């Protein structure tokens, strides 16, 4: 493996790492936004605020589900 191949591998690995971190941050942001919208919708439909907050906490988080799949042994 030549020096050029090593630098190319390092470049693509770092590029994919940065993209992955960006995608995780984007997914977290969208999850928070979806959970807040879900809570607001519940409140507008007449659910008490405390009950809506508890239901919104149960809103699934895709990142934790993916990490749960990775950690399965």
OpenMM code with the backbone's topology and positions (N, CA, C; nanometers):
from openmm import Vec3, app, unit

residues = "UNK UNK UNK UNK UNK UNK UNK UNK UNK UNK UNK UNK UNK UNK UNK UNK UNK UNK UNK UNK UNK UNK UNK UNK UNK UNK UNK UNK UNK UNK UNK UNK UNK UNK UNK UNK UNK UNK UNK UNK UNK UNK UNK UNK UNK UNK UNK UNK UNK UNK UNK UNK UNK UNK UNK UNK UNK UNK UNK UNK UNK UNK UNK UNK UNK UNK UNK UNK UNK UNK UNK UNK UNK".split()
positions = [
    Vec3(0.0862, -0.1173, 0.0000),
    Vec3(0.0000, 0.0000, 0.0000),
    Vec3(0.0904, 0.1230, 0.0000),
    Vec3(0.0664, 0.2084, -0.0975),
    Vec3(0.1485, 0.3265, -0.1100),
    Vec3(0.1035, 0.4395, -0.0192),
    Vec3(0.1848, 0.5418, -0.0144),
    Vec3(0.1555, 0.6587, 0.0687),
    Vec3(0.0275, 0.7281, 0.0222),
    Vec3(0.0073, 0.7322, -0.1078),
    Vec3(-0.1135, 0.7955, -0.1625),
    Vec3(-0.2380, 0.7197, -0.1172),
    Vec3(-0.2316, 0.5873, -0.1171),
    Vec3(-0.3451, 0.5065, -0.0728),
    Vec3(-0.3767, 0.5304, 0.0743),
    Vec3(-0.2745, 0.5446, 0.1546),
    Vec3(-0.2948, 0.5697, 0.2976),
    Vec3(-0.3629, 0.7043, 0.3186),
    Vec3(-0.3166, 0.8081, 0.2492),
    Vec3(-0.3785, 0.9402, 0.2629),
    Vec3(-0.5211, 0.9405, 0.2110),
    Vec3(-0.5473, 0.8689, 0.1032),
    Vec3(-0.6829, 0.8606, 0.0496),
    Vec3(-0.7755, 0.7922, 0.1490),
    Vec3(-0.7284, 0.6848, 0.2099),
    Vec3(-0.8078, 0.6130, 0.3090),
    Vec3(-0.8378, 0.7022, 0.4296),
    Vec3(-0.7376, 0.7720, 0.4768),
    Vec3(-0.7566, 0.8629, 0.5907),
    Vec3(-0.8552, 0.9735, 0.5546),
    Vec3(-0.8448, 1.0273, 0.4349),
    Vec3(-0.9354, 1.1337, 0.3918),
    Vec3(-1.0803, 1.0850, 0.3887),
    Vec3(-1.1042, 0.9700, 0.3258),
    Vec3(-1.2408, 0.9201, 0.3158),
    Vec3(-1.2963, 0.8774, 0.4511),
    Vec3(-1.2115, 0.8197, 0.5352),
    Vec3(-1.2566, 0.7819, 0.6687),
    Vec3(-1.2982, 0.9047, 0.7492),
    Vec3(-1.2177, 1.0096, 0.7455),
    Vec3(-1.2524, 1.1309, 0.8201),
    Vec3(-1.3761, 1.1977, 0.7605),
    Vec3(-1.3894, 1.1936, 0.6299),
    Vec3(-1.5065, 1.2518, 0.5654),
    Vec3(-1.6339, 1.1787, 0.6079),
    Vec3(-1.6300, 1.0466, 0.6066),
    Vec3(-1.7463, 0.9684, 0.6491),
    Vec3(-1.7764, 0.9877, 0.7965),
    Vec3(-1.6748, 1.0030, 0.8777),
    Vec3(-1.6954, 1.0258, 1.0206),
    Vec3(-1.7668, 1.1579, 1.0450),
    Vec3(-1.7239, 1.2616, 0.9772),
    Vec3(-1.7864, 1.3928, 0.9922),
    Vec3(-1.9305, 1.3900, 0.9420),
    Vec3(-1.9531, 1.3247, 0.8298),
    Vec3(-2.0894, 1.3135, 0.7771),
    Vec3(-2.1789, 1.2372, 0.8743),
    Vec3(-2.1260, 1.1320, 0.9349),
    Vec3(-2.2047, 1.0526, 1.0295),
    Vec3(-2.2430, 1.1358, 1.1513),
    Vec3(-2.1498, 1.2131, 1.2027),
    Vec3(-2.1809, 1.2993, 1.3169),
    Vec3(-2.2872, 1.4024, 1.2804),
    Vec3(-2.2772, 1.4560, 1.1599),
    Vec3(-2.3771, 1.5515, 1.1143),
    Vec3(-2.5151, 1.4890, 1.1027),
    Vec3(-2.5210, 1.3659, 1.0537),
    Vec3(-2.6492, 1.2974, 1.0411),
    Vec3(-2.7097, 1.2651, 1.1777),
    Vec3(-2.6268, 1.2297, 1.2734),
    Vec3(-2.6768, 1.2024, 1.4079),
    Vec3(-2.7325, 1.3308, 1.4705),
    Vec3(-2.6612, 1.4407, 1.4543),
    Vec3(-2.7083, 1.5689, 1.5082),
    Vec3(-2.8393, 1.6103, 1.4424),
    Vec3(-2.8491, 1.5911, 1.3129),
    Vec3(-2.9720, 1.6249, 1.2398),
    Vec3(-3.0890, 1.5382, 1.2861),
    Vec3(-3.0636, 1.4102, 1.3081),
    Vec3(-3.1688, 1.3203, 1.3546),
    Vec3(-3.2150, 1.3590, 1.4955),
    Vec3(-3.1224, 1.3965, 1.5810),
    Vec3(-3.1592, 1.4390, 1.7164),
    Vec3(-3.2441, 1.5660, 1.7127),
    Vec3(-3.2042, 1.6604, 1.6277),
    Vec3(-3.2801, 1.7845, 1.6150),
    Vec3(-3.4215, 1.7566, 1.5655),
    Vec3(-3.4337, 1.6724, 1.4639),
    Vec3(-3.5664, 1.6401, 1.4102),
    Vec3(-3.6500, 1.5634, 1.5118),
    Vec3(-3.5872, 1.4810, 1.5921),
    Vec3(-3.6604, 1.4081, 1.6958),
    Vec3(-3.7170, 1.5048, 1.7991),
    Vec3(-3.6346, 1.5987, 1.8433),
    Vec3(-3.6831, 1.6973, 1.9409),
    Vec3(-3.7983, 1.7790, 1.8824),
    Vec3(-3.7846, 1.8185, 1.7569),
    Vec3(-3.8897, 1.8983, 1.6928),
    Vec3(-4.0185, 1.8177, 1.6772),
    Vec3(-4.0076, 1.6908, 1.6377),
    Vec3(-4.1256, 1.6062, 1.6217),
    Vec3(-4.1935, 1.5815, 1.7558),
    Vec3(-4.1133, 1.5613, 1.8611),
    Vec3(-4.1694, 1.5384, 1.9937),
    Vec3(-4.2441, 1.6629, 2.0436),
    Vec3(-4.1876, 1.7805, 2.0175),
    Vec3(-4.2538, 1.9046, 2.0588),
    Vec3(-4.3837, 1.9255, 1.9815),
    Vec3(-4.3829, 1.8947, 1.8533),
    Vec3(-4.5041, 1.9079, 1.7722),
    Vec3(-4.6107, 1.8094, 1.8201),
    Vec3(-4.5677, 1.6877, 1.8526),
    Vec3(-4.6598, 1.5867, 1.9048),
    Vec3(-4.7248, 1.6360, 2.0340),
    Vec3(-4.6449, 1.6929, 2.1228),
    Vec3(-4.6969, 1.7438, 2.2499),
    Vec3(-4.7962, 1.8583, 2.2272),
    Vec3(-4.7611, 1.9506, 2.1377),
    Vec3(-4.8511, 2.0624, 2.1089),
    Vec3(-4.9829, 2.0137, 2.0497),
    Vec3(-4.9756, 1.9139, 1.9631),
    Vec3(-5.0962, 1.8593, 1.9024),
    Vec3(-5.1846, 1.7934, 2.0074),
    Vec3(-5.1240, 1.7204, 2.0987),
    Vec3(-5.2015, 1.6582, 2.2059),
    Vec3(-5.2716, 1.7631, 2.2915),
    Vec3(-5.2007, 1.8684, 2.3233),
    Vec3(-5.2600, 1.9751, 2.4059),
    Vec3(-5.3739, 2.0429, 2.3309),
    Vec3(-5.3564, 2.0662, 2.2014),
    Vec3(-5.4633, 2.1278, 2.1221),
    Vec3(-5.5864, 2.0377, 2.1113),
    Vec3(-5.5678, 1.9078, 2.1201),
    Vec3(-5.6796, 1.8137, 2.1131),
    Vec3(-5.7487, 1.7945, 2.2478),
    Vec3(-5.6995, 1.8616, 2.3519),
    Vec3(-5.7673, 1.8595, 2.4804),
    Vec3(-5.7037, 1.7721, 2.5866),
    Vec3(-5.5891, 1.7146, 2.5589),
    Vec3(-5.5187, 1.6344, 2.6589),
    Vec3(-5.4546, 1.7315, 2.7587),
    Vec3(-5.4633, 1.7042, 2.8892),
    Vec3(-5.3983, 1.7918, 2.9867),
    Vec3(-5.2472, 1.8015, 2.9615),
    Vec3(-5.1910, 1.9133, 2.9993),
    Vec3(-5.0504, 1.9419, 2.9715),
    Vec3(-4.9567, 1.8376, 3.0319),
    Vec3(-4.9831, 1.7973, 3.1545),
    Vec3(-4.8967, 1.6983, 3.2201),
    Vec3(-4.9029, 1.5632, 3.1493),
    Vec3(-5.0226, 1.5213, 3.1107),
    Vec3(-5.0372, 1.3935, 3.0396),
    Vec3(-4.9705, 1.4012, 2.9020),
    Vec3(-4.9822, 1.5156, 2.8356),
    Vec3(-4.9180, 1.5326, 2.7054),
    Vec3(-4.7667, 1.5265, 2.7188),
    Vec3(-4.7131, 1.5818, 2.8264),
    Vec3(-4.5687, 1.5781, 2.8496),
    Vec3(-4.5216, 1.4336, 2.8692),
    Vec3(-4.5985, 1.3563, 2.9450),
    Vec3(-4.5621, 1.2162, 2.9680),
    Vec3(-4.5701, 1.1339, 2.8391),
    Vec3(-4.6725, 1.1602, 2.7586),
    Vec3(-4.6837, 1.0887, 2.6312),
    Vec3(-4.5717, 1.1283, 2.5354),
    Vec3(-4.5339, 1.2541, 2.5374),
    Vec3(-4.4259, 1.3003, 2.4500),
    Vec3(-4.2923, 1.2390, 2.4906),
    Vec3(-4.2733, 1.2111, 2.6192),
    Vec3(-4.1498, 1.1449, 2.6635),
    Vec3(-4.1381, 1.0051, 2.6036),
    Vec3(-4.2523, 0.9419, 2.5792),
    Vec3(-4.2533, 0.8062, 2.5247),
    Vec3(-4.2348, 0.8044, 2.3728),
    Vec3(-4.2248, 0.9222, 2.3107),
    Vec3(-4.2063, 0.9294, 2.1656),
    Vec3(-4.0747, 0.8600, 2.1303),
    Vec3(-4.0758, 0.7672, 2.0343),
    Vec3(-3.9544, 0.6876, 2.0070),
    Vec3(-3.8382, 0.7712, 1.9542),
    Vec3(-3.7186, 0.7360, 1.9995),
    Vec3(-3.5965, 0.8036, 1.9559),
    Vec3(-3.5211, 0.7097, 1.8616),
    Vec3(-3.5109, 0.7448, 1.7336),
    Vec3(-3.4481, 0.6531, 1.6376),
    Vec3(-3.2999, 0.6286, 1.6648),
    Vec3(-3.2305, 0.7268, 1.7194),
    Vec3(-3.0875, 0.7100, 1.7464),
    Vec3(-3.0660, 0.6042, 1.8548),
    Vec3(-3.1448, 0.6080, 1.9611),
    Vec3(-3.1276, 0.5084, 2.0670),
    Vec3(-3.1655, 0.3695, 2.0170),
    Vec3(-3.2631, 0.3602, 1.9262),
    Vec3(-3.2993, 0.2309, 1.8707),
    Vec3(-3.1867, 0.1756, 1.7837),
    Vec3(-3.1239, 0.2601, 1.7055),
    Vec3(-3.0130, 0.2162, 1.6207),
    Vec3(-2.8953, 0.1730, 1.7078),
    Vec3(-2.8637, 0.2517, 1.8098),
    Vec3(-2.7538, 0.2158, 1.8988),
    Vec3(-2.7852, 0.0878, 1.9757),
    Vec3(-2.9119, 0.0652, 2.0058),
    Vec3(-2.9522, -0.0587, 2.0706),
    Vec3(-2.9297, -0.1791, 1.9804),
    Vec3(-2.9534, -0.1621, 1.8517),
    Vec3(-2.9297, -0.2717, 1.7570),
    Vec3(-2.7808, -0.3022, 1.7432),
    Vec3(-2.6998, -0.1986, 1.7476),
    Vec3(-2.5558, -0.2172, 1.7336),
    Vec3(-2.4986, -0.2900, 1.8544),
    Vec3(-2.5521, -0.2627, 1.9725),
    Vec3(-2.4955, -0.3212, 2.0942),
    Vec3(-2.5481, -0.4606, 2.1249),
    Vec3(-2.6351, -0.5144, 2.0382),
    Vec3(-2.6851, -0.6508, 2.0590),
    Vec3(-2.5695, -0.7486, 2.0410),
    Vec3(-2.5575, -0.8407, 2.1324),
    Vec3(-2.4462, -0.9376, 2.1244),
    Vec3(-2.4949, -1.0732, 2.0897),
] * unit.nanometer
topology = app.Topology()
chain = topology.addChain("A")
for resn in residues:
    res = topology.addResidue(resn, chain)
    for name in ("N", "CA", "C"):
        topology.addAtom(name, app.Element.getBySymbol(name[0]), res)
